[in-house]
Protein backbone atom coordinates (compact mmCIF):
# COMPACT_ATOMS: atom_id res chain seq x y z
CA UNK A 1 0.00 0.00 0.00
CA UNK A 2 1.57 3.29 -1.15
CA UNK A 3 1.56 5.81 1.75
CA UNK A 4 -0.22 9.14 1.45
CA UNK A 5 2.00 12.16 2.01
CA UNK A 6 0.36 15.14 3.63
CA UNK A 7 0.68 17.98 6.13
CA UNK A 8 -0.38 18.34 9.75
CA UNK A 9 -3.05 20.86 8.85
CA UNK A 10 -4.56 18.64 6.16
CA UNK A 11 -4.73 15.62 8.44
CA UNK A 12 -6.16 17.53 11.39
CA UNK A 13 -8.83 19.18 9.18
CA UNK A 14 -9.80 15.73 7.94
CA UNK A 15 -9.91 14.50 11.55
CA UNK A 16 -12.04 17.45 12.67
CA UNK A 17 -14.48 16.92 9.82
CA UNK A 18 -14.95 13.25 10.69
CA UNK A 19 -15.41 14.29 14.34
CA UNK A 20 -18.12 16.80 13.28
CA UNK A 21 -16.10 19.71 14.66
CA UNK A 22 -14.79 21.53 11.58
CA UNK A 23 -17.95 23.41 10.64
CA UNK A 24 -20.40 25.39 12.79
CA UNK A 25 -22.66 23.16 14.90
CA UNK A 26 -25.68 21.81 13.05
CA UNK A 27 -28.96 23.23 14.34
CA UNK A 28 -31.09 20.54 15.90
CA UNK A 29 -34.39 19.97 14.17
CA UNK A 30 -37.35 19.90 16.59
CA UNK A 31 -38.98 17.15 14.52
CA UNK A 32 -35.80 15.06 14.24
CA UNK A 33 -34.27 15.80 17.64
CA UNK A 34 -33.67 12.25 18.83
CA UNK A 35 -32.77 11.07 15.34
CA UNK A 36 -30.21 13.86 14.97
CA UNK A 37 -28.54 12.87 18.26
CA UNK A 38 -28.59 9.21 17.23
CA UNK A 39 -27.03 10.04 13.86
CA UNK A 40 -24.19 11.90 15.59
CA UNK A 41 -23.54 8.99 17.97
CA UNK A 42 -23.53 6.58 15.04
CA UNK A 43 -21.06 8.71 13.09
CA UNK A 44 -18.75 9.03 16.10
CA UNK A 45 -19.28 5.29 16.87
CA UNK A 46 -19.48 5.98 20.63
CA UNK A 47 -19.29 8.83 23.15
CA UNK A 48 -17.53 8.54 26.49
CA UNK A 49 -19.56 8.79 29.72
CA UNK A 50 -18.26 10.49 32.83
CA UNK A 51 -20.14 11.57 35.99
CA UNK A 52 -17.91 14.59 36.77
CA UNK A 53 -20.07 17.63 36.21
CA UNK A 54 -18.43 21.04 36.51
CA UNK A 55 -21.06 22.16 33.99
CA UNK A 56 -22.58 18.93 32.73
CA UNK A 57 -21.47 15.30 32.20
CA UNK A 58 -18.96 14.65 29.41
CA UNK A 59 -21.44 12.87 27.12
CA UNK A 60 -23.76 15.86 27.05
CA UNK A 61 -20.95 18.39 26.55
CA UNK A 62 -19.55 16.34 23.66
CA UNK A 63 -22.94 16.23 21.95
CA UNK A 64 -23.61 19.91 22.62
CA UNK A 65 -20.28 20.78 20.94
CA UNK A 66 -21.69 19.24 17.76
CA UNK A 67 -25.41 20.00 17.92
CA UNK A 68 -26.77 23.50 18.45
CA UNK A 69 -29.81 23.37 20.72
CA UNK A 70 -28.94 19.94 22.10
CA UNK A 71 -31.11 18.86 25.05
CA UNK A 72 -29.89 16.32 27.61
CA UNK A 73 -33.24 14.53 27.76
CA UNK A 74 -32.79 13.36 24.17
CA UNK A 75 -30.01 10.97 25.16
CA UNK A 76 -32.09 9.46 27.96
CA UNK A 77 -34.91 9.03 25.44
CA UNK A 78 -32.57 7.04 23.18
CA UNK A 79 -31.59 4.83 26.12
CA UNK A 80 -35.24 4.20 27.03
CA UNK A 81 -36.10 3.41 23.42
CA UNK A 82 -33.22 0.91 23.14
CA UNK A 83 -31.54 2.87 20.33
CA UNK A 84 -28.25 2.99 22.27
CA UNK A 85 -26.66 1.13 25.16
CA UNK A 86 -23.96 1.89 27.74
CA UNK A 87 -20.91 -0.33 27.97
CA UNK A 88 -17.11 -0.36 27.74
CA UNK A 89 -15.47 0.78 24.50
CA UNK A 90 -12.88 3.55 24.84
CA UNK A 91 -14.06 3.49 28.48
CA UNK A 92 -17.68 3.57 29.65
CA UNK A 93 -19.46 4.81 26.52
CA UNK A 94 -22.78 5.38 24.80
CA UNK A 95 -22.84 2.95 21.84
CA UNK A 96 -25.41 2.46 19.02
CA UNK A 97 -27.61 -0.54 19.84
CA UNK A 98 -27.00 -2.33 16.54
CA UNK A 99 -23.39 -2.92 17.64
CA UNK A 100 -24.45 -4.78 20.80
CA UNK A 101 -23.41 -8.23 19.44
CA UNK A 102 -19.77 -7.36 18.69
CA UNK A 103 -19.13 -6.44 22.33
CA UNK A 104 -19.79 -10.00 23.52
CA UNK A 105 -16.04 -10.70 24.08
CA UNK A 106 -15.87 -7.58 26.27
CA UNK A 107 -18.90 -8.70 28.24
CA UNK A 108 -17.41 -12.18 28.67
CA UNK A 109 -14.19 -10.65 30.01
CA UNK A 110 -16.13 -8.63 32.59
CA UNK A 111 -18.29 -11.63 33.56
CA UNK A 112 -15.11 -13.52 34.42
CA UNK A 113 -13.65 -10.52 36.24
CA UNK A 114 -16.74 -9.94 38.39
CA UNK A 115 -17.71 -13.56 39.10
CA UNK A 116 -15.91 -13.91 42.45
CA UNK A 117 -17.06 -10.45 43.61
CA UNK A 118 -20.68 -11.32 42.86
CA UNK A 119 -20.42 -14.54 44.86
CA UNK A 120 -19.23 -12.60 47.93
CA UNK A 121 -22.49 -10.61 48.03
CA UNK A 122 -24.70 -13.26 46.44
CA UNK A 123 -27.73 -12.69 48.69
CA UNK A 124 -27.75 -8.95 47.87
CA UNK A 125 -27.30 -9.71 44.17
CA UNK A 126 -30.30 -12.06 44.21
CA UNK A 127 -32.45 -9.43 45.96
CA UNK A 128 -31.50 -6.80 43.36
CA UNK A 129 -32.25 -9.11 40.44
CA UNK A 130 -35.57 -10.25 41.91
CA UNK A 131 -36.68 -6.67 42.49
CA UNK A 132 -35.76 -5.66 38.93
CA UNK A 133 -37.49 -8.73 37.48
CA UNK A 134 -40.72 -7.98 39.31
CA UNK A 135 -40.74 -4.17 39.43
CA UNK A 136 -38.22 -2.86 36.89
CA UNK A 137 -37.08 -0.62 35.35
CA UNK A 138 -36.00 1.06 38.61
CA UNK A 139 -33.84 4.00 39.65
CA UNK A 140 -30.73 3.32 41.73
CA UNK A 141 -32.36 4.97 44.75
CA UNK A 142 -35.01 2.22 44.74
CA UNK A 143 -32.43 -0.13 46.27
CA UNK A 144 -31.67 0.47 49.95
CA UNK A 145 -29.18 -1.29 52.17
CA UNK A 146 -27.57 -0.63 55.54
CA UNK A 147 -24.74 -3.00 54.71
CA UNK A 148 -21.48 -1.40 53.57
CA UNK A 149 -18.89 -3.17 51.40
CA UNK A 150 -15.67 -2.28 49.61
CA UNK A 151 -16.80 -0.75 46.34
CA UNK A 152 -14.78 0.26 43.30
CA UNK A 153 -13.58 3.52 44.82
CA UNK A 154 -13.10 2.51 48.47
CA UNK A 155 -9.57 2.22 49.80
CA UNK A 156 -9.35 1.15 53.45
CA UNK A 157 -12.88 1.45 54.81
CA UNK A 158 -15.99 -0.19 53.39
CA UNK A 159 -18.17 2.79 52.42
CA UNK A 160 -20.27 1.60 49.47
CA UNK A 161 -23.85 0.41 49.91
CA UNK A 162 -24.04 -3.31 49.20
CA UNK A 163 -26.91 -2.74 46.76
CA UNK A 164 -24.95 -0.04 44.89
CA UNK A 165 -21.97 -2.36 44.56
CA UNK A 166 -24.25 -5.16 43.36
CA UNK A 167 -25.73 -2.86 40.71
CA UNK A 168 -22.27 -1.87 39.47
CA UNK A 169 -21.06 -5.48 39.33
CA UNK A 170 -24.22 -6.71 37.61
CA UNK A 171 -23.96 -3.89 35.09
CA UNK A 172 -20.31 -4.73 34.32
CA UNK A 173 -21.27 -8.39 33.96
CA UNK A 174 -24.06 -7.30 31.58
CA UNK A 175 -26.80 -9.01 33.59
CA UNK A 176 -28.48 -5.63 33.96
CA UNK A 177 -28.06 -2.38 32.04
CA UNK A 178 -28.82 1.31 32.26
CA UNK A 179 -31.96 2.12 30.30
CA UNK A 180 -32.22 5.80 31.22
CA UNK A 181 -30.92 8.57 33.45
CA UNK A 182 -32.80 11.09 35.57
CA UNK A 183 -30.32 13.71 36.75
CA UNK A 184 -27.55 11.75 38.48
CA UNK A 185 -29.80 8.74 39.02
CA UNK A 186 -29.40 5.72 36.75
CA UNK A 187 -32.45 3.72 35.65
CA UNK A 188 -31.78 -0.04 35.54
CA UNK A 189 -33.46 -3.02 33.97
CA UNK A 190 -32.47 -6.64 33.36
CA UNK A 191 -30.59 -7.09 30.12
CA UNK A 192 -32.71 -10.01 28.99
CA UNK A 193 -35.79 -7.80 28.90
CA UNK A 194 -34.24 -4.61 27.56
CA UNK A 195 -32.10 -5.76 24.61
CA UNK A 196 -33.88 -6.75 21.36
CA UNK A 197 -34.09 -10.55 21.19
CA UNK A 198 -32.50 -10.76 17.74
CA UNK A 199 -29.42 -8.87 18.96
CA UNK A 200 -29.09 -11.14 22.00
CA UNK A 201 -29.25 -14.18 19.71
CA UNK A 202 -26.71 -12.68 17.31
CA UNK A 203 -24.35 -12.00 20.23
CA UNK A 204 -24.65 -15.59 21.46
CA UNK A 205 -23.97 -17.02 18.00
CA UNK A 206 -21.19 -14.65 16.91
CA UNK A 207 -17.71 -16.12 16.64
CA UNK A 208 -15.26 -14.43 19.02
CA UNK A 209 -12.67 -13.69 16.33
CA UNK A 210 -15.34 -12.14 14.12
CA UNK A 211 -16.60 -9.99 17.00
CA UNK A 212 -13.07 -8.77 17.78
CA UNK A 213 -12.42 -8.05 14.11
CA UNK A 214 -15.59 -5.98 13.86
CA UNK A 215 -14.72 -4.14 17.06
CA UNK A 216 -11.29 -3.26 15.61
CA UNK A 217 -13.00 -1.81 12.55
CA UNK A 218 -15.32 0.15 14.83
CA UNK A 219 -12.25 1.56 16.60
CA UNK A 220 -10.76 2.59 13.23
CA UNK A 221 -13.96 4.44 12.35
CA UNK A 222 -14.16 6.06 15.79
CA UNK A 223 -10.56 7.34 15.84
CA UNK A 224 -10.32 7.90 12.07
CA UNK A 225 -6.61 8.82 12.43
CA UNK A 226 -4.78 6.18 14.45
CA UNK A 227 -1.39 4.57 15.15
CA UNK A 228 -0.15 1.41 16.89
CA UNK A 229 1.28 3.31 19.86
CA UNK A 230 -2.22 3.66 21.30
CA UNK A 231 -2.52 1.07 24.08
CA UNK A 232 -6.31 1.04 23.56
CA UNK A 233 -6.10 0.03 19.88
CA UNK A 234 -9.26 -1.87 19.06
CA UNK A 235 -10.28 -1.70 22.74
CA UNK A 236 -8.78 -5.19 23.10
CA UNK A 237 -5.81 -5.00 25.52
CA UNK A 238 -3.27 -5.98 22.83
CA UNK A 239 0.50 -6.07 23.37
CA UNK A 240 2.69 -3.55 21.54
CA UNK A 241 3.63 -6.24 19.02
CA UNK A 242 -0.01 -7.28 18.70
CA UNK A 243 -0.99 -3.70 17.87
CA UNK A 244 1.74 -3.37 15.23
CA UNK A 245 0.82 -6.73 13.70
CA UNK A 246 -2.85 -5.76 13.60
CA UNK A 247 -2.15 -2.50 11.76
CA UNK A 248 0.22 -4.26 9.35
CA UNK A 249 -2.37 -6.93 8.61
CA UNK A 250 -4.99 -4.34 7.73
CA UNK A 251 -2.49 -2.45 5.56
CA UNK A 252 -1.65 -5.67 3.69
CA UNK A 253 -5.33 -6.37 3.13
CA UNK A 254 -5.76 -2.88 1.66
CA UNK A 255 -8.26 -1.77 4.28
CA UNK A 256 -5.89 0.68 5.97
CA UNK A 257 -3.36 3.05 4.41
CA UNK A 258 -0.33 4.73 6.05
CA UNK A 259 -0.13 8.53 6.10
CA UNK A 260 3.30 10.20 6.15
CA UNK A 261 2.94 13.59 7.79
CA UNK A 262 5.39 16.38 7.09
CA UNK A 263 7.47 16.99 10.21
CA UNK A 264 6.58 13.70 11.94
CA UNK A 265 8.88 10.67 12.13
CA UNK A 266 6.20 8.00 12.56
CA UNK A 267 3.24 7.45 10.22
CA UNK A 268 -0.40 7.65 11.12
CA UNK A 269 -3.04 5.47 9.48
CA UNK A 270 -6.50 5.99 8.04
CA UNK A 271 -9.09 3.75 6.41
CA UNK A 272 -8.48 3.34 2.67
CA UNK A 273 -12.11 4.33 2.14
CA UNK A 274 -11.19 7.77 3.58
CA UNK A 275 -8.41 8.42 1.05
CA UNK A 276 -10.44 10.68 -1.25
CA UNK A 277 -11.88 12.53 1.72
CA UNK A 278 -8.36 13.27 2.97
CA UNK A 279 -7.14 14.33 -0.47
CA UNK A 280 -10.03 16.78 -0.74
CA UNK A 281 -8.80 18.43 2.45
CA UNK A 282 -5.29 18.51 1.01
CA UNK A 283 -6.52 20.58 -1.95
CA UNK A 284 -8.39 22.87 0.43
CA UNK A 285 -5.35 23.26 2.68
CA UNK A 286 -3.24 24.29 -0.32
CA UNK A 287 -5.69 27.14 -0.88
CA UNK A 288 -5.81 28.10 2.79
CA UNK A 289 -2.02 27.86 3.16
CA UNK A 290 -1.18 29.38 6.56
CA UNK A 291 -4.31 31.48 6.94
CA UNK A 292 -5.72 31.78 10.44
CA UNK A 293 -9.29 32.99 10.15
CA UNK A 294 -10.25 34.45 13.51
CA UNK A 295 -13.93 34.35 12.49
CA UNK A 296 -13.99 30.56 12.32
CA UNK A 297 -16.37 28.70 14.68
CA UNK A 298 -15.41 28.43 18.37
CA UNK A 299 -16.08 25.30 20.44
CA UNK A 300 -15.30 24.26 24.02
CA UNK A 301 -14.46 20.55 24.27
CA UNK A 302 -14.93 18.47 27.43
CA UNK A 303 -11.85 16.63 28.79
CA UNK A 304 -13.02 13.24 27.46
CA UNK A 305 -14.24 14.42 24.07
CA UNK A 306 -13.58 11.97 21.21
CA UNK A 307 -11.08 14.36 19.64
CA UNK A 308 -9.00 14.30 22.83
CA UNK A 309 -8.80 10.53 23.26
CA UNK A 310 -5.23 10.42 21.91
CA UNK A 311 -2.98 12.95 23.64
CA UNK A 312 -0.14 12.01 21.28
CA UNK A 313 -2.28 12.80 18.25
CA UNK A 314 -3.14 16.19 19.76
CA UNK A 315 0.53 17.03 20.21
CA UNK A 316 1.53 15.72 16.77
CA UNK A 317 -1.23 17.30 14.68
CA UNK A 318 -2.32 20.33 16.72
CA UNK A 319 0.92 21.14 18.58
CA UNK A 320 -1.30 21.20 21.65
CA UNK A 321 -0.34 19.65 25.00
CA UNK A 322 -3.33 18.65 27.08
CA UNK A 323 -3.55 16.94 30.45
CA UNK A 324 -6.75 16.59 32.42
CA UNK A 325 -5.81 17.90 35.87
CA UNK A 326 -8.74 16.51 37.84
CA UNK A 327 -6.40 14.12 39.67
CA UNK A 328 -3.53 16.62 39.93
CA UNK A 329 -3.04 18.11 43.43
CA UNK A 330 -4.60 21.57 43.59
CA UNK A 331 -1.29 23.35 44.20
CA UNK A 332 0.22 21.75 41.09
CA UNK A 333 -2.59 22.52 38.65
CA UNK A 334 -1.85 25.00 35.88
CA UNK A 335 -5.14 25.21 34.04
CA UNK A 336 -7.83 23.93 36.43
CA UNK A 337 -9.45 20.60 37.17
CA UNK A 338 -12.03 20.84 34.37
CA UNK A 339 -10.09 22.88 31.79
CA UNK A 340 -11.84 22.54 28.44
CA UNK A 341 -9.74 23.00 25.26
CA UNK A 342 -10.80 25.90 23.04
CA UNK A 343 -11.15 24.96 19.37
CA UNK A 344 -11.16 27.78 16.80
CA UNK A 345 -11.50 26.51 13.26
CA UNK A 346 -8.78 23.87 12.96
CA UNK A 347 -6.64 25.15 15.87
CA UNK A 348 -6.65 24.36 19.56
CA UNK A 349 -5.66 27.70 21.07
CA UNK A 350 -6.07 27.39 24.84
CA UNK A 351 -8.35 26.28 27.66
CA UNK A 352 -11.20 27.52 29.80
CA UNK A 353 -12.07 26.13 33.23
CA UNK A 354 -15.82 26.57 33.93
CA UNK A 355 -18.04 26.14 37.01
CA UNK A 356 -21.81 26.27 36.81
CA UNK A 357 -23.82 27.53 39.79
CA UNK A 358 -27.28 26.21 39.00
CA UNK A 359 -28.98 27.99 41.89
CA UNK A 360 -27.54 31.38 40.97
CA UNK A 361 -27.78 30.58 37.24
CA UNK A 362 -24.24 31.80 36.82
CA UNK A 363 -21.28 30.39 34.87
CA UNK A 364 -17.91 31.33 36.33
CA UNK A 365 -14.78 30.72 34.24
CA UNK A 366 -11.98 30.27 36.75
CA UNK A 367 -9.32 30.69 34.07
CA UNK A 368 -9.45 31.62 30.39
CA UNK A 369 -6.02 30.73 29.03
CA UNK A 370 -4.60 31.32 25.53
CA UNK A 371 -1.47 29.50 24.38
CA UNK A 372 1.68 31.45 23.52
CA UNK A 373 2.08 32.21 19.83
CA UNK A 374 -1.66 32.60 19.25
CA UNK A 375 -2.62 35.91 17.68
CA UNK A 376 -5.24 36.81 20.25
CA UNK A 377 -6.83 39.72 18.42
CA UNK A 378 -9.72 41.81 19.63
CA UNK A 379 -12.01 40.13 17.12
CA UNK A 380 -11.02 36.64 18.27
CA UNK A 381 -11.56 37.70 21.89
CA UNK A 382 -15.05 38.95 21.01
CA UNK A 383 -15.91 35.67 19.27
CA UNK A 384 -14.71 33.57 22.22
CA UNK A 385 -16.75 35.65 24.67
CA UNK A 386 -19.83 35.35 22.44
CA UNK A 387 -19.42 31.58 22.48
CA UNK A 388 -18.96 31.69 26.27
CA UNK A 389 -22.29 33.47 26.59
CA UNK A 390 -23.96 30.94 24.28
CA UNK A 391 -22.34 28.07 26.23
CA UNK A 392 -23.58 29.52 29.52
CA UNK A 393 -27.10 30.06 28.18
CA UNK A 394 -27.27 26.52 26.80
CA UNK A 395 -26.61 25.21 30.32
CA UNK A 396 -29.17 27.40 32.05
CA UNK A 397 -26.91 30.25 33.16
CA UNK A 398 -28.15 33.80 32.76
CA UNK A 399 -24.83 35.46 33.58
CA UNK A 400 -21.18 34.62 32.94
CA UNK A 401 -17.91 35.95 34.35
CA UNK A 402 -14.22 35.29 33.73
CA UNK A 403 -12.22 35.37 36.96
CA UNK A 404 -8.70 35.20 35.49
CA UNK A 405 -7.08 35.54 32.08
CA UNK A 406 -3.74 34.08 31.05
CA UNK A 407 -1.79 34.51 27.83
CA UNK A 408 0.82 31.77 27.82
CA UNK A 409 1.42 28.98 30.36
CA UNK A 410 0.32 29.92 33.93
CA UNK A 411 3.05 29.65 36.52
C-alpha positions in Angstrom: 0.0 0.0 0.0 1.6 3.3 -1.1 1.6 5.8 1.7 -0.2 9.1 1.5 2.0 12.2 2.0 0.4 15.1 3.6 0.7 18.0 6.1 -0.4 18.3 9.8 -3.1 20.9 8.8 -4.6 18.6 6.2 -4.7 15.6 8.4 -6.2 17.5 11.4 -8.8 19.2 9.2 -9.8 15.7 7.9 -9.9 14.5 11.5 -12.0 17.4 12.7 -14.5 16.9 9.8 -15.0 13.3 10.7 -15.4 14.3 14.3 -18.1 16.8 13.3 -16.1 19.7 14.7 -14.8 21.5 11.6 -17.9 23.4 10.6 -20.4 25.4 12.8 -22.7 23.2 14.9 -25.7 21.8 13.1 -29.0 23.2 14.3 -31.1 20.5 15.9 -34.4 20.0 14.2 -37.4 19.9 16.6 -39.0 17.1 14.5 -35.8 15.1 14.2 -34.3 15.8 17.6 -33.7 12.3 18.8 -32.8 11.1 15.3 -30.2 13.9 15.0 -28.5 12.9 18.3 -28.6 9.2 17.2 -27.0 10.0 13.9 -24.2 11.9 15.6 -23.5 9.0 18.0 -23.5 6.6 15.0 -21.1 8.7 13.1 -18.8 9.0 16.1 -19.3 5.3 16.9 -19.5 6.0 20.6 -19.3 8.8 23.1 -17.5 8.5 26.5 -19.6 8.8 29.7 -18.3 10.5 32.8 -20.1 11.6 36.0 -17.9 14.6 36.8 -20.1 17.6 36.2 -18.4 21.0 36.5 -21.1 22.2 34.0 -22.6 18.9 32.7 -21.5 15.3 32.2 -19.0 14.6 29.4 -21.4 12.9 27.1 -23.8 15.9 27.0 -21.0 18.4 26.6 -19.6 16.3 23.7 -22.9 16.2 22.0 -23.6 19.9 22.6 -20.3 20.8 20.9 -21.7 19.2 17.8 -25.4 20.0 17.9 -26.8 23.5 18.4 -29.8 23.4 20.7 -28.9 19.9 22.1 -31.1 18.9 25.0 -29.9 16.3 27.6 -33.2 14.5 27.8 -32.8 13.4 24.2 -30.0 11.0 25.2 -32.1 9.5 28.0 -34.9 9.0 25.4 -32.6 7.0 23.2 -31.6 4.8 26.1 -35.2 4.2 27.0 -36.1 3.4 23.4 -33.2 0.9 23.1 -31.5 2.9 20.3 -28.3 3.0 22.3 -26.7 1.1 25.2 -24.0 1.9 27.7 -20.9 -0.3 28.0 -17.1 -0.4 27.7 -15.5 0.8 24.5 -12.9 3.6 24.8 -14.1 3.5 28.5 -17.7 3.6 29.6 -19.5 4.8 26.5 -22.8 5.4 24.8 -22.8 2.9 21.8 -25.4 2.5 19.0 -27.6 -0.5 19.8 -27.0 -2.3 16.5 -23.4 -2.9 17.6 -24.5 -4.8 20.8 -23.4 -8.2 19.4 -19.8 -7.4 18.7 -19.1 -6.4 22.3 -19.8 -10.0 23.5 -16.0 -10.7 24.1 -15.9 -7.6 26.3 -18.9 -8.7 28.2 -17.4 -12.2 28.7 -14.2 -10.7 30.0 -16.1 -8.6 32.6 -18.3 -11.6 33.6 -15.1 -13.5 34.4 -13.7 -10.5 36.2 -16.7 -9.9 38.4 -17.7 -13.6 39.1 -15.9 -13.9 42.5 -17.1 -10.5 43.6 -20.7 -11.3 42.9 -20.4 -14.5 44.9 -19.2 -12.6 47.9 -22.5 -10.6 48.0 -24.7 -13.3 46.4 -27.7 -12.7 48.7 -27.8 -9.0 47.9 -27.3 -9.7 44.2 -30.3 -12.1 44.2 -32.4 -9.4 46.0 -31.5 -6.8 43.4 -32.2 -9.1 40.4 -35.6 -10.2 41.9 -36.7 -6.7 42.5 -35.8 -5.7 38.9 -37.5 -8.7 37.5 -40.7 -8.0 39.3 -40.7 -4.2 39.4 -38.2 -2.9 36.9 -37.1 -0.6 35.4 -36.0 1.1 38.6 -33.8 4.0 39.7 -30.7 3.3 41.7 -32.4 5.0 44.8 -35.0 2.2 44.7 -32.4 -0.1 46.3 -31.7 0.5 49.9 -29.2 -1.3 52.2 -27.6 -0.6 55.5 -24.7 -3.0 54.7 -21.5 -1.4 53.6 -18.9 -3.2 51.4 -15.7 -2.3 49.6 -16.8 -0.8 46.3 -14.8 0.3 43.3 -13.6 3.5 44.8 -13.1 2.5 48.5 -9.6 2.2 49.8 -9.4 1.1 53.5 -12.9 1.5 54.8 -16.0 -0.2 53.4 -18.2 2.8 52.4 -20.3 1.6 49.5 -23.9 0.4 49.9 -24.0 -3.3 49.2 -26.9 -2.7 46.8 -25.0 0.0 44.9 -22.0 -2.4 44.6 -24.3 -5.2 43.4 -25.7 -2.9 40.7 -22.3 -1.9 39.5 -21.1 -5.5 39.3 -24.2 -6.7 37.6 -24.0 -3.9 35.1 -20.3 -4.7 34.3 -21.3 -8.4 34.0 -24.1 -7.3 31.6 -26.8 -9.0 33.6 -28.5 -5.6 34.0 -28.1 -2.4 32.0 -28.8 1.3 32.3 -32.0 2.1 30.3 -32.2 5.8 31.2 -30.9 8.6 33.4 -32.8 11.1 35.6 -30.3 13.7 36.8 -27.6 11.8 38.5 -29.8 8.7 39.0 -29.4 5.7 36.7 -32.4 3.7 35.6 -31.8 0.0 35.5 -33.5 -3.0 34.0 -32.5 -6.6 33.4 -30.6 -7.1 30.1 -32.7 -10.0 29.0 -35.8 -7.8 28.9 -34.2 -4.6 27.6 -32.1 -5.8 24.6 -33.9 -6.8 21.4 -34.1 -10.5 21.2 -32.5 -10.8 17.7 -29.4 -8.9 19.0 -29.1 -11.1 22.0 -29.2 -14.2 19.7 -26.7 -12.7 17.3 -24.3 -12.0 20.2 -24.6 -15.6 21.5 -24.0 -17.0 18.0 -21.2 -14.7 16.9 -17.7 -16.1 16.6 -15.3 -14.4 19.0 -12.7 -13.7 16.3 -15.3 -12.1 14.1 -16.6 -10.0 17.0 -13.1 -8.8 17.8 -12.4 -8.1 14.1 -15.6 -6.0 13.9 -14.7 -4.1 17.1 -11.3 -3.3 15.6 -13.0 -1.8 12.5 -15.3 0.2 14.8 -12.2 1.6 16.6 -10.8 2.6 13.2 -14.0 4.4 12.4 -14.2 6.1 15.8 -10.6 7.3 15.8 -10.3 7.9 12.1 -6.6 8.8 12.4 -4.8 6.2 14.5 -1.4 4.6 15.1 -0.1 1.4 16.9 1.3 3.3 19.9 -2.2 3.7 21.3 -2.5 1.1 24.1 -6.3 1.0 23.6 -6.1 0.0 19.9 -9.3 -1.9 19.1 -10.3 -1.7 22.7 -8.8 -5.2 23.1 -5.8 -5.0 25.5 -3.3 -6.0 22.8 0.5 -6.1 23.4 2.7 -3.5 21.5 3.6 -6.2 19.0 0.0 -7.3 18.7 -1.0 -3.7 17.9 1.7 -3.4 15.2 0.8 -6.7 13.7 -2.9 -5.8 13.6 -2.2 -2.5 11.8 0.2 -4.3 9.3 -2.4 -6.9 8.6 -5.0 -4.3 7.7 -2.5 -2.4 5.6 -1.6 -5.7 3.7 -5.3 -6.4 3.1 -5.8 -2.9 1.7 -8.3 -1.8 4.3 -5.9 0.7 6.0 -3.4 3.1 4.4 -0.3 4.7 6.1 -0.1 8.5 6.1 3.3 10.2 6.2 2.9 13.6 7.8 5.4 16.4 7.1 7.5 17.0 10.2 6.6 13.7 11.9 8.9 10.7 12.1 6.2 8.0 12.6 3.2 7.5 10.2 -0.4 7.6 11.1 -3.0 5.5 9.5 -6.5 6.0 8.0 -9.1 3.7 6.4 -8.5 3.3 2.7 -12.1 4.3 2.1 -11.2 7.8 3.6 -8.4 8.4 1.0 -10.4 10.7 -1.2 -11.9 12.5 1.7 -8.4 13.3 3.0 -7.1 14.3 -0.5 -10.0 16.8 -0.7 -8.8 18.4 2.5 -5.3 18.5 1.0 -6.5 20.6 -1.9 -8.4 22.9 0.4 -5.3 23.3 2.7 -3.2 24.3 -0.3 -5.7 27.1 -0.9 -5.8 28.1 2.8 -2.0 27.9 3.2 -1.2 29.4 6.6 -4.3 31.5 6.9 -5.7 31.8 10.4 -9.3 33.0 10.2 -10.3 34.5 13.5 -13.9 34.4 12.5 -14.0 30.6 12.3 -16.4 28.7 14.7 -15.4 28.4 18.4 -16.1 25.3 20.4 -15.3 24.3 24.0 -14.5 20.6 24.3 -14.9 18.5 27.4 -11.8 16.6 28.8 -13.0 13.2 27.5 -14.2 14.4 24.1 -13.6 12.0 21.2 -11.1 14.4 19.6 -9.0 14.3 22.8 -8.8 10.5 23.3 -5.2 10.4 21.9 -3.0 13.0 23.6 -0.1 12.0 21.3 -2.3 12.8 18.3 -3.1 16.2 19.8 0.5 17.0 20.2 1.5 15.7 16.8 -1.2 17.3 14.7 -2.3 20.3 16.7 0.9 21.1 18.6 -1.3 21.2 21.7 -0.3 19.7 25.0 -3.3 18.6 27.1 -3.5 16.9 30.5 -6.8 16.6 32.4 -5.8 17.9 35.9 -8.7 16.5 37.8 -6.4 14.1 39.7 -3.5 16.6 39.9 -3.0 18.1 43.4 -4.6 21.6 43.6 -1.3 23.4 44.2 0.2 21.7 41.1 -2.6 22.5 38.6 -1.9 25.0 35.9 -5.1 25.2 34.0 -7.8 23.9 36.4 -9.4 20.6 37.2 -12.0 20.8 34.4 -10.1 22.9 31.8 -11.8 22.5 28.4 -9.7 23.0 25.3 -10.8 25.9 23.0 -11.1 25.0 19.4 -11.2 27.8 16.8 -11.5 26.5 13.3 -8.8 23.9 13.0 -6.6 25.1 15.9 -6.7 24.4 19.6 -5.7 27.7 21.1 -6.1 27.4 24.8 -8.3 26.3 27.7 -11.2 27.5 29.8 -12.1 26.1 33.2 -15.8 26.6 33.9 -18.0 26.1 37.0 -21.8 26.3 36.8 -23.8 27.5 39.8 -27.3 26.2 39.0 -29.0 28.0 41.9 -27.5 31.4 41.0 -27.8 30.6 37.2 -24.2 31.8 36.8 -21.3 30.4 34.9 -17.9 31.3 36.3 -14.8 30.7 34.2 -12.0 30.3 36.7 -9.3 30.7 34.1 -9.5 31.6 30.4 -6.0 30.7 29.0 -4.6 31.3 25.5 -1.5 29.5 24.4 1.7 31.5 23.5 2.1 32.2 19.8 -1.7 32.6 19.2 -2.6 35.9 17.7 -5.2 36.8 20.2 -6.8 39.7 18.4 -9.7 41.8 19.6 -12.0 40.1 17.1 -11.0 36.6 18.3 -11.6 37.7 21.9 -15.1 38.9 21.0 -15.9 35.7 19.3 -14.7 33.6 22.2 -16.8 35.6 24.7 -19.8 35.3 22.4 -19.4 31.6 22.5 -19.0 31.7 26.3 -22.3 33.5 26.6 -24.0 30.9 24.3 -22.3 28.1 26.2 -23.6 29.5 29.5 -27.1 30.1 28.2 -27.3 26.5 26.8 -26.6 25.2 30.3 -29.2 27.4 32.1 -26.9 30.3 33.2 -28.2 33.8 32.8 -24.8 35.5 33.6 -21.2 34.6 32.9 -17.9 36.0 34.3 -14.2 35.3 33.7 -12.2 35.4 37.0 -8.7 35.2 35.5 -7.1 35.5 32.1 -3.7 34.1 31.0 -1.8 34.5 27.8 0.8 31.8 27.8 1.4 29.0 30.4 0.3 29.9 33.9 3.1 29.6 36.5 
